[in-house]
Amino acid sequence: MPFLVTGDITTHYALEGPEDAPVLLLANSLGTSFLVWDPVMEVLTRQFRVLRYDKRGHGLSDATPLPDETAGYSIAALAQDALALLNGLGIDKVHLCGLSIGGMIAQHLAAASPERVARLVLCDTAAVIGPASVWNERIAGIRRDGLAAIAPGVMARWFTEGFRARVPHVVRGYVNMVARTSLEGYLGCAMAVRDADLTDGDRTIAAPTLVVVGEQDPATPFASAQALAALIPGARLATIPDCSHIPCVEQPESLLRQIVPHLCD
């Protein structure tokens, strides 16, 4: 298990695939470790040197204390963590694929450091994921009852009803993943999403961009993906049928059919 000191935290990461292949950085969603990408790794590592990492407060990476009950991390700071990882590993330029909050991190990184991003994939994400009142209600519930109390309900946003019925043991594993996330890490990242508006930066993104959304995603629905694609110059929009918020788990083959041609174009 490789670890690297990146700024004020130690980051857990994995780097897999041919050493001479283009590097693809994967940034995952709120409440998940980088293991969420496992179902797409066999295919991706045939063509890419794939870098996965646990963002601040998730998986085996460090969490840092929150300044107070109203302030969390920021998308800018989380993007800086990703950039520090690239710098620490001596990686100059990557293809970048982000899911949900990982997609927000990817948006910020592509806008702020365009020289570091070759091609961009934004999965089930948006420039703004709100409203703030929904996040405040969730944060208050977590502070009161803990992550284990909200984890089963999260699954209804992450996966379609059919998927949850077919593979309840898989869904149970993701319940555990959410429940065992660091409290500071989850809350800090939840507040980062709540407070983020990436609209202005998105208008400046130069990397060829693909926006992908699950057809049944209630968290970042088609309309928000459509709005995101409209913001980014030249971006393309693709939908994945019979899929909710985590396509790399629910529909990995369909996701790969979208992202691999875009990254290889």
C-alpha positions as CSV (number, residue, x, y, z in Angstrom):
1,M,0.0,0.0,0.0
2,P,1.8,3.1,-1.2
3,F,1.6,6.4,0.8
4,L,3.0,9.8,0.1
5,V,3.2,13.0,2.2
6,T,1.3,15.7,0.2
7,G,1.3,19.0,2.0
8,D,-0.2,18.6,5.4
9,I,-1.6,15.0,4.9
10,T,-0.4,11.6,4.1
11,T,-2.2,10.3,1.0
12,H,-2.9,6.7,0.1
13,Y,-2.7,6.0,-3.6
14,A,-2.2,3.2,-6.2
15,L,-0.4,3.5,-9.5
16,E,-1.1,0.6,-11.9
17,G,-0.7,-0.1,-15.6
18,P,2.1,0.0,-18.2
19,E,4.9,2.4,-17.1
20,D,5.1,4.0,-20.6
21,A,1.3,4.5,-21.0
22,P,-0.4,7.9,-20.5
23,V,-1.4,8.6,-16.9
24,L,-5.1,8.6,-16.0
25,L,-5.9,10.2,-12.7
26,L,-9.2,9.0,-11.1
27,A,-10.9,11.1,-8.4
28,N,-13.8,9.4,-6.5
29,S,-17.0,10.4,-4.9
30,L,-18.0,11.5,-1.4
31,G,-17.9,8.7,1.1
32,T,-15.9,6.3,-1.0
33,S,-12.3,5.1,-1.2
34,F,-10.5,4.6,-4.5
35,L,-11.7,1.0,-4.5
36,V,-14.9,2.3,-6.1
37,W,-13.0,2.2,-9.4
38,D,-12.2,-1.5,-9.1
39,P,-14.8,-2.6,-11.7
40,V,-13.2,-0.6,-14.5
41,M,-9.6,-1.1,-13.6
42,E,-8.9,-4.3,-15.7
43,V,-9.8,-2.5,-18.9
44,L,-8.3,0.9,-18.1
45,T,-4.9,-0.5,-17.1
46,R,-4.5,-2.1,-20.5
47,Q,-4.1,1.3,-22.1
48,F,-3.3,3.7,-19.2
49,R,-1.1,4.1,-16.2
50,V,-4.0,4.6,-13.7
51,L,-3.4,6.7,-10.6
52,R,-6.1,6.3,-7.9
53,Y,-6.0,8.0,-4.5
54,D,-8.1,8.5,-1.4
55,K,-8.9,12.1,-1.0
56,R,-8.5,13.9,2.3
57,G,-10.5,12.3,5.0
58,H,-11.4,9.2,3.0
59,G,-10.1,5.6,2.8
60,L,-6.6,5.4,4.3
61,S,-5.6,9.1,3.7
62,D,-5.4,11.5,6.6
63,A,-8.3,13.6,7.7
64,T,-7.7,17.1,9.1
65,P,-9.7,18.8,11.8
66,L,-12.5,21.2,10.7
67,P,-12.0,24.9,11.6
68,D,-15.4,24.9,13.2
69,E,-18.9,23.5,12.8
70,T,-19.8,25.7,9.9
71,A,-16.6,25.5,7.8
72,G,-15.2,22.5,6.0
73,Y,-12.6,21.8,3.3
74,S,-12.8,23.5,0.0
75,I,-12.8,22.2,-3.6
76,A,-9.8,24.4,-4.3
77,A,-7.9,22.8,-1.3
78,L,-8.9,19.2,-2.4
79,A,-7.7,20.0,-5.9
80,Q,-4.4,21.2,-4.5
81,D,-4.1,17.8,-2.7
82,A,-4.4,16.1,-6.1
83,L,-1.9,18.4,-7.6
84,A,0.5,17.8,-4.7
85,L,0.2,14.0,-5.3
86,L,1.1,14.5,-9.0
87,N,4.0,16.7,-8.1
88,G,5.2,14.2,-5.5
89,L,5.1,11.4,-8.0
90,G,6.8,13.5,-10.7
91,I,3.8,13.4,-13.1
92,D,3.6,16.4,-15.3
93,K,0.3,15.8,-17.2
94,V,-2.6,13.5,-16.9
95,H,-5.9,12.5,-18.3
96,L,-8.4,13.2,-15.5
97,C,-11.7,11.5,-14.7
98,G,-13.7,12.6,-11.6
99,L,-16.9,11.3,-10.1
100,S,-19.3,13.5,-8.1
101,I,-17.2,15.5,-5.7
102,G,-14.2,14.0,-7.6
103,G,-15.7,15.6,-10.7
104,M,-15.8,19.0,-8.9
105,I,-12.1,18.5,-8.0
106,A,-11.4,17.7,-11.6
107,Q,-13.2,20.8,-12.8
108,H,-11.2,23.0,-10.5
109,L,-7.9,21.4,-11.4
110,A,-8.6,21.6,-15.2
111,A,-9.5,25.3,-14.9
112,A,-6.7,26.3,-12.5
113,S,-3.9,24.2,-13.9
114,P,-4.8,23.6,-17.6
115,E,-1.2,22.7,-18.5
116,R,-1.6,19.6,-16.2
117,V,-4.7,18.1,-17.8
118,A,-4.8,16.5,-21.3
119,R,-8.3,15.2,-21.5
120,L,-11.2,15.5,-19.0
121,V,-14.1,13.2,-18.1
122,L,-16.7,14.5,-15.6
123,C,-19.0,11.7,-14.2
124,D,-22.3,12.5,-12.4
125,T,-21.2,15.9,-11.2
126,A,-22.1,19.6,-11.7
127,A,-20.7,23.1,-11.4
128,V,-23.1,23.5,-8.4
129,I,-24.5,20.6,-6.4
130,G,-27.2,21.9,-4.1
131,P,-29.2,23.5,-2.6
132,A,-27.2,24.4,0.5
133,S,-30.2,23.6,2.7
134,V,-30.0,19.9,1.6
135,W,-26.4,19.7,2.6
136,N,-27.0,21.5,5.9
137,E,-29.8,19.1,6.8
138,R,-27.5,16.1,5.9
139,I,-24.6,17.5,7.9
140,A,-26.9,18.1,11.0
141,G,-28.2,14.6,10.8
142,I,-24.7,13.1,10.6
143,R,-23.5,15.2,13.6
144,R,-26.5,14.0,15.5
145,D,-26.7,10.3,14.5
146,G,-23.4,9.4,12.8
147,L,-22.6,8.2,9.3
148,A,-23.9,4.7,9.9
149,A,-27.4,6.2,10.2
150,I,-27.4,7.8,6.8
151,A,-25.4,5.2,4.9
152,P,-28.3,3.0,3.9
153,G,-30.3,5.9,2.6
154,V,-27.4,7.1,0.5
155,M,-27.7,3.9,-1.5
156,A,-31.0,5.0,-3.0
157,R,-29.2,7.9,-4.6
158,W,-26.2,5.9,-5.7
159,F,-27.8,2.9,-7.3
160,T,-31.1,2.1,-9.1
161,E,-33.7,0.0,-7.4
162,G,-33.0,-2.8,-9.8
163,F,-29.3,-2.9,-9.0
164,R,-30.0,-2.8,-5.3
165,A,-32.3,-5.8,-5.6
166,R,-29.9,-7.8,-7.8
167,V,-26.8,-7.5,-5.8
168,P,-27.7,-6.6,-2.2
169,H,-24.3,-7.9,-0.9
170,V,-22.5,-5.4,-3.1
171,V,-24.7,-2.6,-1.9
172,R,-24.1,-3.7,1.7
173,G,-20.4,-3.3,1.1
174,Y,-20.9,0.3,0.0
175,V,-23.0,0.9,3.0
176,N,-20.0,-0.2,5.1
177,M,-17.7,2.0,3.0
178,V,-19.8,5.1,3.8
179,A,-20.3,4.3,7.4
180,R,-16.6,3.8,8.0
181,T,-15.5,7.0,6.4
182,S,-13.8,9.5,8.8
183,L,-16.4,11.8,10.2
184,E,-14.2,14.9,9.7
185,G,-13.4,13.8,6.1
186,Y,-17.1,13.3,5.2
187,L,-18.3,16.5,6.8
188,G,-15.3,18.5,5.5
189,C,-16.0,17.3,1.9
190,A,-19.7,17.7,2.2
191,M,-19.3,21.3,3.1
192,A,-16.8,21.7,0.3
193,V,-19.5,20.6,-2.1
194,R,-22.1,22.7,-0.4
195,D,-20.0,25.9,-0.8
196,A,-18.7,25.3,-4.3
197,D,-19.7,27.2,-7.4
198,L,-17.4,26.3,-10.3
199,T,-19.3,28.1,-13.0
200,D,-16.7,30.8,-13.8
201,G,-13.8,28.4,-13.9
202,D,-15.7,25.9,-16.1
203,R,-16.0,28.5,-18.8
204,T,-12.2,28.6,-19.1
205,I,-11.6,24.8,-19.3
206,A,-9.5,24.1,-22.4
207,A,-9.1,20.3,-22.1
208,P,-11.4,18.2,-24.4
209,T,-14.2,17.3,-22.0
210,L,-16.8,14.5,-21.8
211,V,-19.6,14.9,-19.3
212,V,-21.3,11.5,-18.4
213,V,-24.4,11.1,-16.3
214,G,-26.5,8.2,-15.2
215,E,-30.0,8.4,-16.7
216,Q,-31.6,7.9,-13.3
217,D,-29.2,9.9,-11.2
218,P,-31.2,11.9,-8.6
219,A,-28.1,13.5,-7.0
220,T,-26.8,15.2,-10.2
221,P,-29.6,14.7,-12.7
222,F,-29.5,15.0,-16.5
223,A,-30.4,18.7,-16.3
224,S,-27.4,19.6,-14.2
225,A,-25.1,17.5,-16.4
226,Q,-26.5,19.3,-19.5
227,A,-25.9,22.6,-17.8
228,L,-22.3,21.6,-17.0
229,A,-21.6,20.5,-20.6
230,A,-23.0,23.8,-21.8
231,L,-20.6,25.8,-19.6
232,I,-17.4,24.0,-20.9
233,P,-16.3,25.0,-24.4
234,G,-16.7,22.1,-26.8
235,A,-17.8,19.6,-24.1
236,R,-19.8,16.5,-25.1
237,L,-22.6,15.0,-23.1
238,A,-23.4,11.3,-22.8
239,T,-26.0,9.4,-20.7
240,I,-25.9,5.9,-19.3
241,P,-29.2,4.1,-19.3
242,D,-30.5,2.2,-16.3
243,C,-27.9,3.8,-14.1
244,S,-27.8,6.1,-11.1
245,H,-25.0,8.1,-9.5
246,I,-22.1,5.6,-9.4
247,P,-21.7,4.3,-13.0
248,C,-18.3,2.7,-12.4
249,V,-20.0,0.2,-10.1
250,E,-23.5,-0.1,-11.6
251,Q,-22.7,0.1,-15.3
252,P,-18.9,-0.3,-15.7
253,E,-19.0,-1.6,-19.2
254,S,-21.3,1.2,-20.4
255,L,-19.0,3.8,-18.7
256,L,-15.9,2.4,-20.3
257,R,-17.6,2.5,-23.7
258,Q,-18.0,6.2,-23.2
259,I,-14.7,7.2,-21.6
260,V,-12.1,5.1,-23.3
261,P,-12.7,6.4,-26.9
262,H,-12.8,10.0,-25.5
263,L,-9.4,9.5,-23.8
264,C,-7.9,7.8,-26.8
265,D,-9.2,10.3,-29.4
